[in-house]
């Protein structure tokens, strides 16, 4: 994320990382709001301090999470 990480939003990039996963980063507060959907979709989750990183192999599954978060009023930052 080039311009810094916003903890009150979901930060995503349409580029796979070196591990082969698409990732979305967010603050723990935002993660707690969508935690049920994250587990329902079967994402990998890494909690690092006050940041949660959600990982998936396909962009379409990340997109489903983005659409769900938007419906809840959560901001999405796409880089």
RABEL-V501187 format. One record per backbone hydrogen bond with DSSP energy under -1.0 kcal/mol. CO is the residue of the C=O (numbers start at 1). NH is the residue of the N-H. E is the energy in kcal/mol with one decimal. If there is no record, write none. Layout:
((CO,NH,E) (CO,NH,E))
This chain:
((1,4,-1.1) (6,9,-1.0) (7,27,-1.0) (10,77,-3.3) (11,25,-2.7) (12,79,-2.6) (17,20,-2.1) (21,17,-2.8) (22,56,-2.2) (24,54,-3.1) (25,11,-3.3) (26,52,-3.4) (27,31,-2.3) (28,32,-2.6) (29,33,-1.1) (30,34,-1.2) (34,38,-2.2) (35,39,-2.2) (36,40,-2.2) (37,41,-2.2) (38,43,-1.9) (44,55,-2.9) (46,53,-3.0) (48,51,-1.9) (50,28,-1.4) (51,48,-3.1) (52,26,-2.1) (53,46,-2.6) (54,24,-2.4) (55,44,-2.1) (56,22,-3.3) (58,62,-1.3) (59,63,-2.8) (60,64,-1.7) (61,65,-1.6) (62,66,-2.4) (63,67,-2.6) (64,68,-2.1) (65,69,-2.7) (66,70,-2.7) (67,71,-1.9) (69,74,-2.4) (70,73,-1.8) (75,10,-2.6) (77,12,-2.9))
